[in-house]
Structures are given as C-alpha cells and as structure tokens.
Amino acid sequence: MPDPVSPSKILQYLKPQLPHMLAALRQFVTTESPSLEKAAVDRCCRVIANEWRKCGARPERFTQKHRGDILRIAHAPGKSRAAGQLLVLGHYDTVYPLGTLAQMPCQLRSGHLHGPGVYDMKSGIALMVAAIEALKTWHGELPRPLTVFLVSDEEVGSNSSRAITEILAKKSAAVLVCEPSYGPRGAVKTARKGIGDYRLKVTGKAAHAGLDFEKGQNAIVELAEQIRKISKFVDLKRGLTLSVGTIQGGTRVNVVPVEASVTVDVRIAHMKDAAGIDRKLRTLKPANRKCKLEVSGGMNRPPMERTKKIAELYQEAATIAKEMAWKLDEAAVGGGSDGNFTAALGIPTLDGLGGVGEGAHSPHESVDISALPRRAALLAGLLEGEIPDKR
C-alpha cells in the first residue's frame, strides 16, 4: 500500500482543479433529473458515467424499470491491499420538476453556484470524482478497495435501490455519504431521524347538507378530531414529531362529506420508538362511532443513531480537517438519507460529506464553490485513512 499523502498536500493539488470540478458540476446540474422522470434521470446517469470514465473508471449501470438507472463504480486497490472496502454513497435524482432551469438557471453569483440539485447533492458527486482522481494521480493506484454507488430514487424513498445499497454496505468496513453538509460551517452528520409516512382515512356517511343533515356522518369533522389526537403524540424531548402534511375530503359544499384523509410525516430519533408510534396510530378510535378509520403506511427509513463507531469515524474526519487547519463540526439532523439504511445495519456511517451551501429543495439552492476543494480533500483523506476492516 502506498504511504498516505498528507491532507494539506491533497488540498494544494485540488485547489487548481476547481475549474474542472465546476465544469463537471455544471454538466450535472444542467442535466435535470426529477426522481419520477425516468428518461431525464437516465440522461443524467449517462452524463455522470461519462465523467467517471474520464478518470479511468468503468461505471456499471443497473437498469431500472420504473425509476432511473443506478450506477456502481468499483475501484480495485493496488498490489498491496489495505483494510476492507469502503462504500461511497450518493444520489443524482432531485425534487425539481422538468423545466425548473428556466426559472432557476445554473449560474455563478457571489462565489456560489446556483441551480436545481447543486447542493442536494450533485456537488457531492463532483467531490467524489475529484477526490478519487486526486488519489489515483498522486499514487498511481487506490490505497484500498472502493465502491461508489449512485442511486436514482433517494428523494422518493429509495424503494428500487435500497436492497442493493444494503448488500454493498454489508461488504464494507464503513460508508461515506456525500449528501450536503449541515449549516454554513459544513458540519458532517453523525445522526439522522428515521422517517415514517402514514395515511389516515375516515369514512362517514353522505347526506344532503340541507335536507338530511342529521342523517349524515361528517368525515371531515371526524378527521379533525383525529388530527387533534395525533398532535398530542409529539414528544420533542425524545425527538419524536408528527406533522400533518396534506388533507383531502368532501365533494361539494352542500354534501355532508363521506370521506376525508390526511397524510402524516413521522420522525423518530430512536429506533425503539418506531413500534410505539406505529401502534398508537393504528389503534386510533373514532370519536364518532358511526365513522370508520383506516390507517396505512409505515416507517420508510430507520434512524441513523450516533454509535461509538460513528463517533470514531467522525473523529477520523475531524483529525483530517485539523491537518488542513479547519475545524469540522458534527450535527444531528431531522432529514433522512440512504445513510440511515447503512447505519441501521451496524455499518459505521458518516454522512454530510458533500458540499457546503444552503437552500436544499428551494429556489435559492446553492453551493459555496470555495469549499469544494477542501471537501474533496477531506473525502480523499478518509478514503486512505485508518478505518479498520473489522467492525
């Protein structure tokens, strides 16, 4: 195995590479990739695959029937094999519909590159390419086996990619997730909440609102009672939240509504709370016994809880950052990623290694271009760091 190069030297190499990183990132951003638009996501997949080929990689494409195709880029180590494989994880789908670039163009303003998906998380993919290219240029080989896995459906639940992600994670010593960092200081994420998506449907009885009002059973009124109950399940001290997201109900103003429904976003900080909140939702009782309740859905992502191994991985990253004369913070956040899946398997997982910016999923989404070389150097340092093979 080649001797590790100091992070500061890698950073000095990467700083002049910023124009190349920006050029690649612009290509990624200007190739729109809404999660539910397979043809568009596949176009973005091709663009990203071509960028990997430029640095000598051989991307493998997993064809998906209903979602965009998935990329796996396996990198073999040199003759002196280091500790076990690392998995570098990310996604290239975005939440923005096709045509967003017309109102939200990819452009550089005041040191920030703006555009749909630039922060979440196409900048993270550009960092991956730059970090691996730097290590290969410096050493002529990679210091350990490495797999990059880029999925196309993270923003809509990762249903088509989760199984492969978990298989790859089980073969890995650690998982490095290049989702966006947290806050203006670029903190990495050592804990994430788990996510649940539930739907509560109420069925009442329709009637004429004027002629037969007393014969109707108002589903919307019953739903309002249930929402009041659900709001009482929130426990902020435990990191347990329930948020009513959308409501539907009724047909016409002069008809007592027969149906109404609500979607509920559930977030948990601790896996042990999953069964309890699921039971509370599924055992709701109607206030009006002439109405019927039906609960569907469930937990989509387990929480990423800060374990000893995750803390050790963070300390490794913080040490690398310190060698480059900056302090790397950590954060626990409410949003989820595919890192939730890998951490729940017991695999040490460090998230938020991507770009520094703001405005994810919003019209002002942007990334700080000055931080790109530093973030790529941090990732490169982790890829050849002292991450043990045995967990």
C-alpha positions in Angstrom: 0.0 0.0 0.0 1.4 3.4 -0.9 2.2 5.8 2.0 -0.7 8.2 2.7 -0.2 11.7 1.5 -1.0 14.5 3.9 -4.4 16.1 3.5 -2.8 19.5 3.1 -0.9 18.3 0.1 -4.0 16.8 -1.4 -5.8 20.1 -0.9 -3.0 22.0 -2.6 -3.3 19.6 -5.5 -7.1 20.1 -5.7 -7.3 23.9 -5.5 -6.1 24.3 -9.1 -8.6 21.6 -10.1 -11.6 23.8 -9.1 -12.4 24.9 -12.7 -12.6 21.2 -13.7 -14.8 20.4 -10.7 -17.1 23.3 -11.6 -17.3 22.2 -15.2 -18.4 18.7 -14.2 -20.8 20.1 -11.6 -22.4 22.4 -14.2 -23.0 19.5 -16.5 -24.7 17.5 -13.7 -26.9 20.4 -12.7 -27.9 21.4 -16.3 -29.0 17.8 -16.9 -32.2 17.9 -15.0 -33.1 14.7 -13.1 -36.5 14.7 -11.4 -36.9 11.4 -9.5 -40.2 10.4 -11.2 -39.0 11.2 -14.8 -37.1 8.1 -15.8 -35.9 9.3 -19.2 -34.5 12.5 -17.7 -32.8 10.7 -14.8 -31.3 8.2 -17.3 -29.8 11.2 -19.3 -28.2 12.4 -16.1 -26.9 8.9 -15.4 -25.1 8.9 -18.7 -23.5 12.3 -18.1 -22.2 11.2 -14.7 -21.0 7.9 -16.0 -19.0 9.7 -18.8 -17.4 11.9 -16.1 -16.2 8.8 -14.3 -14.8 7.4 -17.5 -12.6 10.4 -17.9 -10.7 9.4 -14.8 -10.3 5.8 -15.9 -13.2 4.3 -14.1 -15.6 1.7 -15.6 -19.1 2.5 -14.3 -21.6 -0.3 -14.2 -25.2 0.6 -14.9 -28.1 -1.2 -13.2 -31.2 -0.9 -15.4 -34.4 0.0 -13.5 -37.9 -0.5 -15.0 -39.8 2.4 -13.4 -37.0 4.6 -11.9 -33.8 6.0 -13.3 -30.9 3.6 -13.8 -28.3 3.2 -11.0 -24.5 3.5 -11.2 -21.9 1.4 -9.4 -18.2 2.3 -9.9 -15.9 -0.3 -8.4 -12.2 0.6 -7.8 -9.7 -2.1 -7.2 -6.8 -1.3 -4.9 -3.1 -1.6 -5.8 -1.0 -4.7 -5.2 -0.7 -4.0 -1.5 -4.2 -4.3 -0.4 -5.3 -2.2 2.6 -8.1 -2.7 5.0 -11.6 -3.6 3.8 -13.8 -2.0 1.2 -15.2 1.5 1.6 -18.6 2.4 0.2 -19.1 6.0 -1.0 -22.8 6.6 -1.3 -25.0 9.3 -3.1 -27.8 10.0 -5.4 -28.4 12.1 -8.5 -32.2 12.5 -8.6 -33.7 15.8 -7.5 -37.0 17.1 -6.2 -37.4 19.7 -9.0 -39.8 19.2 -12.0 -38.5 19.3 -15.6 -38.2 22.8 -16.8 -37.0 24.3 -13.5 -33.8 25.5 -15.1 -35.8 28.1 -17.0 -36.7 29.9 -13.7 -33.7 28.7 -11.7 -30.7 28.7 -14.0 -27.4 27.2 -13.2 -25.2 30.3 -12.7 -22.3 31.6 -10.6 -23.1 34.5 -8.3 -21.1 35.9 -5.4 -19.0 32.8 -5.1 -22.0 30.4 -5.0 -23.1 28.2 -7.9 -26.9 28.1 -8.0 -29.2 25.6 -9.7 -31.6 22.7 -9.0 -29.9 19.9 -7.2 -26.5 21.7 -7.0 -26.4 21.4 -3.2 -28.5 18.2 -2.8 -26.5 16.5 -4.0 -24.8 16.9 -7.3 -21.9 18.8 -5.7 -21.3 15.7 -3.7 -20.8 13.6 -6.8 -18.4 16.2 -8.2 -16.4 15.9 -5.0 -16.3 12.1 -5.3 -14.8 12.3 -8.8 -12.2 14.9 -7.8 -11.2 13.0 -4.6 -10.7 9.7 -6.3 -8.9 11.3 -9.3 -6.5 13.0 -7.0 -5.6 9.8 -5.2 -5.1 7.9 -8.4 -3.0 10.8 -9.8 -0.9 11.0 -6.6 -0.3 7.3 -6.0 -1.0 5.7 -9.4 -3.4 3.4 -7.6 -6.0 3.5 -4.9 -5.0 2.6 -1.4 -7.9 0.3 -0.7 -10.9 -1.3 -2.5 -13.6 1.2 -3.0 -17.2 1.2 -4.4 -19.1 4.3 -5.4 -22.8 3.8 -5.5 -25.1 6.4 -7.0 -28.9 5.9 -6.9 -31.7 7.5 -8.8 -34.6 7.4 -6.3 -33.4 8.7 -2.9 -35.7 11.7 -3.0 -38.7 9.3 -3.3 -37.8 6.7 -0.7 -35.1 4.6 -2.4 -37.5 1.7 -2.9 -35.8 0.4 -6.1 -32.2 0.9 -4.8 -32.3 0.1 -1.1 -31.7 -3.6 -1.4 -28.5 -3.1 -3.4 -27.3 -0.4 -1.1 -27.7 -2.7 1.9 -25.9 -5.6 0.1 -22.9 -3.4 -0.7 -22.9 -1.9 2.8 -22.7 -5.3 4.4 -19.5 -5.9 2.4 -17.9 -2.7 3.6 -15.8 -1.5 6.5 -17.6 1.9 6.5 -19.9 4.0 4.5 -19.2 7.6 3.5 -22.3 9.5 2.3 -21.7 12.6 0.2 -25.1 14.2 1.0 -24.9 18.0 1.7 -23.1 19.2 4.8 -25.1 21.0 7.5 -25.0 24.7 8.1 -22.6 27.4 6.9 -19.7 25.7 8.7 -20.2 22.5 6.8 -20.8 20.1 9.6 -20.9 16.4 8.9 -23.9 14.4 10.1 -23.5 11.8 12.7 -27.2 11.2 13.4 -30.4 11.4 11.4 -34.0 10.9 12.3 -35.9 7.9 10.9 -38.9 8.8 8.7 -42.4 7.4 8.5 -45.2 8.2 6.1 -48.7 7.4 7.2 -52.2 8.0 5.8 -55.3 8.1 7.9 -58.6 7.7 6.0 -62.0 8.4 7.5 -65.3 7.0 6.1 -68.5 8.6 7.2 -71.9 8.8 5.5 -73.0 11.2 2.8 -76.2 13.2 3.0 -77.8 16.4 1.7 -76.4 19.2 3.9 -79.7 21.0 4.0 -82.5 18.4 3.7 -80.9 15.4 5.5 -78.1 17.0 7.6 -78.8 14.8 10.7 -78.6 11.6 8.6 -75.0 12.3 7.5 -71.8 11.4 9.3 -69.2 14.1 8.6 -65.9 12.5 7.7 -64.1 15.9 7.9 -65.3 16.6 11.4 -64.1 13.2 12.5 -60.8 13.7 10.8 -60.3 17.0 12.7 -60.8 15.1 16.0 -58.2 12.6 14.9 -55.7 15.3 14.0 -56.1 16.7 17.4 -55.3 13.3 18.9 -52.3 12.8 16.6 -50.8 16.2 17.6 -50.6 15.0 21.2 -48.3 12.2 20.2 -45.4 14.7 19.6 -42.6 14.3 22.1 -39.9 16.9 21.4 -37.7 15.7 24.2 -37.4 12.3 22.6 -37.1 13.8 19.1 -40.5 12.3 18.1 -42.5 14.5 15.8 -45.7 14.0 13.7 -46.6 16.6 11.1 -49.9 16.7 9.2 -48.8 17.2 5.6 -51.9 17.1 3.3 -55.6 16.9 3.8 -58.3 15.8 1.4 -62.0 15.5 1.9 -65.5 16.2 0.7 -67.0 16.5 -2.7 -69.4 19.5 -2.7 -70.2 22.2 -0.2 -73.8 21.0 0.0 -73.0 17.4 0.7 -72.0 16.0 4.1 -68.6 14.5 3.3 -68.4 10.8 3.2 -64.6 10.6 3.0 -61.6 12.5 4.3 -57.9 11.7 4.7 -54.7 13.1 6.0 -51.0 12.2 5.5 -48.7 12.3 8.5 -45.0 12.7 8.4 -43.4 10.9 11.4 -39.8 11.4 12.5 -38.1 9.4 15.2 -34.6 9.8 16.8 -34.5 6.3 18.3 -35.5 3.0 16.7 -37.1 1.8 19.9 -39.8 4.5 19.4 -40.9 3.1 16.0 -43.1 0.3 17.2 -44.8 2.5 19.8 -45.8 5.3 17.5 -46.9 2.8 14.9 -49.2 1.1 17.5 -50.6 4.5 18.6 -51.6 5.4 15.0 -53.0 2.0 14.2 -55.1 1.8 17.3 -56.8 5.2 16.9 -60.5 5.0 17.8 -63.2 7.1 16.1 -64.8 9.8 18.2 -68.0 9.3 16.2 -68.6 5.6 16.3 -70.6 5.8 13.1 -67.4 6.7 11.2 -64.7 4.2 10.2 -60.9 4.7 10.4 -58.3 3.1 8.2 -54.5 3.6 8.7 -51.9 2.7 6.1 -48.2 3.3 5.6 -45.4 2.9 8.0 -41.7 3.7 8.6 -39.7 4.2 5.5 -36.2 4.9 6.9 -34.8 3.8 10.3 -33.0 6.4 12.3 -29.3 6.8 12.0 -28.2 6.8 15.6 -24.8 8.1 16.8 -22.9 4.9 17.8 -19.4 4.6 19.1 -18.2 3.5 15.7 -19.9 6.5 14.0 -18.2 8.8 16.6 -14.9 7.2 15.8 -15.4 7.8 12.1 -16.2 11.4 12.8 -13.1 11.8 14.9 -11.1 10.5 12.0 -12.6 13.1 9.7 -12.1 15.8 12.3 -8.4 14.9 12.5 -8.0 15.1 8.8 -9.7 18.5 8.7 -7.5 19.8 11.5 -4.5 18.9 9.4 -5.9 21.3 6.8 -6.3 24.0 9.5 -10.1 23.9 9.8 -12.5 22.7 12.5 -15.0 20.1 11.3 -18.2 20.1 13.4 -20.8 17.4 13.6 -24.6 17.6 13.7 -27.8 15.6 14.3 -30.5 16.4 11.7 -34.1 15.7 11.1 -33.8 14.7 7.5 -33.0 11.2 6.2 -30.8 9.7 3.6 -29.6 6.3 2.4 -27.1 6.6 5.2 -30.0 5.7 7.5 -30.2 2.3 5.9 -26.5 1.5 6.2 -26.2 2.8 9.8 -29.1 0.7 10.9 -27.2 -2.4 9.7 -24.5 -1.5 12.2 -22.0 -0.3 9.5 -20.1 2.8 10.6 -21.6 5.6 8.5 -20.5 9.2 8.2 -23.0 11.5 6.4 -22.9 15.1 5.1 -19.5 14.9 3.4 -20.8 16.8 0.4 -20.9 20.5 -0.5 -21.3 23.5 1.8 -24.3 25.6 0.8 -27.9 26.4 1.5 -31.4 26.2 0.2 -31.8 22.4 -0.5 -35.2 21.8 -2.2 -35.8 25.5 -2.6 -35.5 28.2 -5.3 -32.3 29.6 -3.7 -30.4 26.3 -3.6 -26.7 27.0 -4.0 -23.2 25.7 -3.1 -20.1 27.6 -1.9 -17.5 26.9 -4.6 -14.6 27.9 -2.4 -15.3 24.9 -0.1 -15.3 22.3 -2.9 -11.5 21.5 -2.9 -11.5 21.3 0.8 -14.4 18.9 0.9 -12.8 16.8 -1.8 -9.6 16.7 0.2 -11.5 15.6 3.3 -13.1 12.7 1.4 -9.7 11.7 -0.1 -8.2 11.7 3.4 -10.9 9.4 4.6 -10.5 7.1 1.7 -6.9 6.4 2.6 -7.3 6.8 6.4 -7.1 4.4 9.3 -10.6 2.9 9.0 -10.4 -0.7 10.3 -11.5 -3.7 8.4 -13.3 -5.4 11.3 -16.3 -3.6 12.8 
